[in-house]
Amino acid sequence: MIPQYELKAEDVRRYTIEKMKEYIPVEAHGYCCTTDMIFDVLFKASAESSSVEATCADLEAVADSNTIREYLNKAIDIKKLREQEKQINAALASCIPQAMQPTGIEIAIDFHDEPFYGKGEQTRQVTVRGQAKKGTTHFIRLATAYVIWRQVRLTLAVHFVLPGETALESLEFLLQRLKQLGFSSKVLYLDKGFASTPIIRFLTHRHQPAIIACPIRGKAKGIRALCQGFASYRTVHTFTDGTQASLALKASLVPDQTSKRRRKWLAFIVLCLDWQVEKIYQEYRRRFGIECSYRMVRRVRATTTSRNPALRFFLLGIGLILLNAWVFLRWEFARLMARGPYRVDEPLFRFHRFTRLLIRSIEKIYGTIGMIPTHKLPQSVIY
């Protein structure tokens, strides 16, 4: 069947900008700077992984970068992190396709750390300590819930984790947010950061099917002592505080540095599921889609040297919203019209095309800088 309509670059821009204006309270009503202009600058900066400064310098008919930053700093306050969190969550939820069934779906939950280099006392109060990475031990930590349904992968809940907040508190927040949206999970996939006995007891009490990656520590005791034999198996393990849980131990042969094959073990805490080890391993691999979403968000995250955690959280939120907007538009406009369950024509509308259409529409509106002033005749050197 030949398509009758076209999704144009301006359609993509208009959809994303309306989502932002509806939920994100950044406003400008000046004669040289408007709300649309601020979001257009942020979109282009995000799509190109550039800064507001560089984007304003590249566009011909936009306000100065200091003006854009002034409006952003006025709207983004570190004291209003939770309010900002609600706004971003509302924008993320607005991209849910109407056909998505909210019950019996798979949900992946994970932590994501962004390096932070600020040294102010107030800013350090909203960052967490962690293992040294990229020259710092302080991080902006996010907890996100990622929904898996057919070819739709959406981040529907994000939580800014404060110092002293436990993994259980973050999990409760995300599950409560999903419940508000009407979502219930067939199975939860949790990262190693959630492998704790309070979370095991919490999910068991709720009768929530879940698979939690379990770290294997030590040399001879604990879970390490269970990594024996030649084949994968399931067993019941008692943790140090007396909590019992079913463990799935997956054994596989992998080559080492000398090209010899050695046995590698993976451990999973399994709750309210009677699956075999191989199925547990294969299904849990679907969780790595959330890691892919983090990599894609890095491609649409505006860069900044600001040490304001609220601004960095805001820019990450814009990246997540853009990613959800692409998933929604791809589902609505790149589906194959065939019998049976709808499938998406993935090559037709890849993420790179989404960002390029967004950039082209913005550049068409404001124009781009195509030259620089110089005291030397270019033809005397180039030709």
C-alpha positions in Angstrom: 0.0 0.0 0.0 1.4 3.4 -1.0 1.5 6.0 1.7 -0.9 8.9 1.1 0.5 11.4 3.6 3.9 12.8 4.8 5.3 13.5 8.2 7.3 16.7 7.7 10.1 18.2 9.7 7.9 21.0 11.0 5.4 18.4 12.2 8.1 16.8 14.3 9.1 20.1 15.7 5.6 21.2 16.4 4.7 18.0 18.3 7.8 18.2 20.5 7.5 21.9 21.2 3.8 21.6 22.2 4.6 18.8 24.6 7.3 21.0 26.3 5.1 24.1 26.4 2.3 22.1 28.0 4.3 20.7 30.9 7.5 22.6 31.3 7.0 26.2 32.8 9.7 28.0 30.8 8.2 31.2 29.4 9.4 34.3 27.6 7.3 37.1 26.1 10.0 39.6 25.1 10.2 41.3 21.7 13.5 39.5 20.9 13.0 36.2 22.8 9.9 34.0 22.9 9.0 30.7 24.5 9.2 28.9 21.2 12.7 30.3 20.6 13.9 29.0 24.0 12.7 25.5 23.3 14.0 25.6 19.7 17.4 26.5 21.0 17.3 23.7 23.6 16.1 21.2 21.0 18.9 22.0 18.6 21.5 22.0 21.4 20.1 18.6 22.6 19.9 17.0 19.1 23.5 18.1 18.4 24.9 17.4 21.9 26.0 21.0 21.9 25.7 23.9 24.3 23.2 26.8 24.4 26.1 29.1 23.7 27.2 27.2 20.5 23.6 26.9 19.3 22.9 30.6 19.6 26.1 31.4 17.8 25.1 29.0 14.9 21.5 30.4 14.4 21.2 33.7 12.8 17.9 35.1 14.1 17.8 34.1 17.8 18.4 36.0 21.0 21.8 36.1 22.7 22.8 33.0 24.7 22.9 35.1 27.9 19.2 36.0 27.4 18.3 32.3 26.9 20.2 31.3 30.1 18.6 34.1 32.1 15.1 32.8 31.3 16.3 29.2 32.1 17.8 30.2 35.4 14.7 32.0 36.4 12.5 29.0 35.7 14.9 26.3 37.1 15.5 26.5 40.8 17.4 23.9 42.9 14.8 24.3 45.6 12.0 23.1 43.3 13.6 19.8 42.3 10.5 17.8 43.2 8.2 20.1 41.3 10.5 19.9 38.3 10.4 16.1 38.6 6.6 16.1 38.5 6.6 18.3 35.3 9.1 16.0 33.5 7.2 12.9 34.5 3.9 14.4 33.2 5.6 15.2 29.9 7.0 11.7 29.6 3.6 10.2 30.2 2.0 12.3 27.5 3.8 10.3 24.9 2.0 7.0 25.7 0.4 5.6 22.5 -3.4 5.1 22.8 -3.1 1.5 21.8 -0.7 0.6 24.6 -2.2 -1.9 27.1 -1.2 -0.8 30.6 -1.6 -4.2 32.2 0.6 -7.2 32.0 3.7 -5.5 30.5 7.4 -5.7 31.4 9.1 -3.0 33.3 12.8 -2.4 33.8 14.0 -0.1 36.6 17.6 1.1 37.0 19.8 3.8 38.4 21.7 6.3 36.2 24.6 8.4 37.5 25.8 11.6 35.9 29.2 13.0 37.0 29.0 16.2 39.0 31.9 18.6 39.7 30.4 21.3 41.8 31.9 22.0 45.3 29.3 24.3 46.8 27.7 23.1 50.0 24.1 23.6 48.7 24.8 21.7 45.5 26.6 18.8 47.3 23.4 18.3 49.4 21.6 17.0 46.3 24.3 14.8 44.9 25.3 11.3 45.9 28.7 9.7 46.6 29.9 6.8 44.5 32.9 5.0 43.2 35.3 7.4 41.4 34.5 7.8 37.7 35.4 10.5 35.2 37.4 12.4 37.8 34.8 12.7 40.5 33.1 10.8 43.3 29.9 12.9 43.3 27.0 12.2 40.9 23.5 13.3 40.0 21.6 10.0 40.4 18.4 9.2 38.6 16.1 6.2 39.0 14.0 5.5 35.9 11.2 3.1 35.0 11.3 1.8 31.4 8.2 0.1 29.9 8.6 -2.7 27.3 5.6 -3.2 25.0 5.9 -4.6 21.5 8.3 -2.3 19.7 7.5 0.6 22.0 10.1 1.4 24.7 9.2 4.3 26.9 10.7 5.9 30.0 7.5 6.7 32.0 8.9 7.6 35.4 12.0 9.4 36.5 13.1 10.1 40.1 15.9 12.4 41.3 17.7 10.4 44.1 18.8 12.5 47.0 21.6 11.6 49.5 20.5 9.2 52.1 17.6 7.9 50.0 17.5 4.1 49.9 16.9 1.9 46.8 13.6 0.8 48.3 12.4 4.4 48.6 13.3 5.0 44.9 11.6 1.8 43.8 8.4 2.6 45.8 8.3 6.1 44.1 8.6 4.7 40.6 6.0 1.9 41.2 3.6 4.4 42.7 4.1 6.7 39.7 3.4 3.8 37.3 0.3 2.9 39.4 -1.0 6.5 39.0 -0.7 6.0 35.2 -2.6 2.7 35.4 0.3 0.4 34.7 0.8 -3.0 36.3 3.8 -5.2 35.5 3.9 -8.8 34.4 7.5 -8.9 35.6 10.0 -6.4 36.9 13.7 -6.4 35.8 15.9 -4.8 38.4 19.6 -4.0 38.3 22.2 -5.0 40.9 21.6 -1.7 42.8 18.3 -3.2 43.9 19.7 -6.5 45.2 18.9 -6.0 48.9 16.8 -7.9 51.4 14.4 -5.0 52.1 13.5 -4.9 48.4 13.1 -8.8 48.3 10.7 -8.6 51.3 8.8 -5.7 49.8 8.2 -7.4 46.4 7.5 -10.7 47.9 4.8 -9.1 50.1 3.3 -7.5 47.0 3.4 -10.9 45.1 5.2 -9.0 42.4 7.1 -11.3 39.9 10.6 -9.9 39.5 14.1 -10.8 38.4 17.0 -9.0 40.2 20.6 -9.2 39.1 22.6 -10.4 42.1 26.3 -9.4 42.6 28.7 -12.3 43.3 31.2 -11.0 45.9 34.0 -12.5 47.8 36.2 -15.5 47.0 34.7 -18.5 48.8 31.6 -17.7 50.9 28.1 -16.5 50.3 26.7 -16.7 46.8 30.3 -17.4 45.5 30.2 -20.8 47.3 27.1 -21.7 45.2 28.9 -21.2 41.9 30.0 -24.8 41.7 29.5 -27.6 39.1 29.2 -27.5 35.4 25.5 -26.7 34.7 23.0 -23.9 35.5 20.5 -24.5 38.3 18.1 -23.0 40.8 18.3 -23.1 44.5 17.0 -21.4 47.7 19.5 -19.1 49.4 19.3 -17.6 52.9 20.8 -14.2 53.3 22.7 -13.0 56.4 19.5 -11.4 58.0 17.5 -14.6 57.5 15.6 -13.6 54.3 15.2 -16.4 51.9 14.8 -16.1 48.2 15.1 -18.3 45.1 18.4 -17.9 43.2 19.0 -18.8 39.5 22.7 -19.5 38.8 23.6 -19.3 35.1 26.8 -21.0 34.0 28.4 -20.2 30.6 31.7 -20.8 29.0 33.5 -17.6 27.8 37.0 -17.2 26.4 39.6 -15.5 28.6 42.7 -13.4 27.6 44.6 -16.6 26.6 41.7 -17.7 24.4 41.0 -20.5 26.7 37.4 -21.1 27.7 36.5 -20.6 31.4 33.2 -20.9 33.2 31.5 -17.6 34.1 28.6 -17.5 36.6 25.7 -15.0 36.7 23.2 -14.9 39.7 19.6 -13.7 39.6 17.2 -13.4 42.5 13.9 -14.7 41.2 10.6 -13.8 42.9 7.2 -15.3 42.2 8.3 -17.0 39.0 8.8 -20.7 38.2 10.8 -20.2 35.0 13.8 -22.3 34.1 17.3 -20.7 34.4 17.7 -20.3 30.6 14.4 -18.5 30.3 15.3 -16.3 33.2 18.6 -15.4 31.6 17.0 -14.7 28.1 14.1 -12.6 29.5 16.4 -10.6 31.7 18.5 -9.6 28.7 15.5 -7.5 27.6 16.3 -5.2 30.6 19.4 -4.0 28.7 17.1 -1.9 26.6 17.1 0.6 29.5 20.9 0.8 29.1 20.3 1.5 25.4 17.9 4.3 26.3 20.7 6.0 28.5 23.1 5.8 25.5 20.5 7.4 23.3 19.7 10.1 25.8 23.4 11.0 25.8 23.0 11.7 22.0 20.3 14.3 22.7 21.6 15.9 25.9 22.6 19.5 25.7 26.1 20.1 27.2 26.7 22.7 29.9 29.4 23.8 32.3 26.9 24.9 34.9 27.2 23.4 38.3 23.5 23.8 39.0 22.2 20.2 39.5 18.7 21.4 38.7 19.8 22.6 35.3 21.6 19.4 34.6 18.5 17.4 35.6 16.4 19.6 33.4 18.6 18.9 30.3 18.5 15.2 31.0 14.7 15.5 31.2 14.6 17.2 27.8 16.6 14.3 26.4 14.2 11.7 27.8 11.2 13.7 26.5 12.7 13.9 23.0 13.4 10.1 23.1 9.8 9.4 24.1 8.5 11.8 21.4 10.4 9.9 18.8 9.1 6.5 20.0 5.5 7.9 19.9 5.9 9.4 16.4 7.6 6.2 15.1 4.7 4.1 16.4 2.0 6.3 15.0 3.5 7.1 11.6 6.0 4.3 10.8 3.8 1.3 11.3 3.4 -1.3 8.6 -0.3 -1.6 7.6 -0.6 -5.4 7.7 -2.8 -8.0 9.2 -2.1 -9.1 12.7 -0.2 -7.1 15.3 1.2 -3.8 14.1 4.9 -3.7 13.4 7.1 -0.7 13.0 9.2 -0.1 9.9 12.3 0.7 11.9 14.6 1.8 9.0 12.0 4.3 7.9 12.2 6.5 11.0 15.3 5.9 12.9 16.4 8.1 15.8 19.0 9.9 13.7 16.3 10.9 11.2 14.1 12.2 14.0 16.9 14.5 15.3 17.9 15.6 11.7 14.3 16.6 10.9 14.1 18.5 14.2 17.3 20.4 13.4 16.3 21.2 9.8 13.0 22.6 10.9 14.6 24.9 13.5 17.4 26.0 11.1 14.8 26.8 8.4 13.0 29.1 10.8 15.9 31.0 12.2 18.5 30.6 9.5 22.2 29.6 10.1 25.5 31.5 10.0 27.1 30.7 6.6 30.2 32.9 6.8 32.6 34.7 9.2 34.0 38.2 8.7 37.7 38.2 7.6 40.4 40.7 6.6 41.8 38.4 3.9 40.3 37.5 0.5 39.4 33.8 0.7 39.9 33.4 -3.1 43.5 34.3 -2.6 44.1 31.2 -0.5 41.5 28.6 -1.3 41.3 28.8 -5.1 
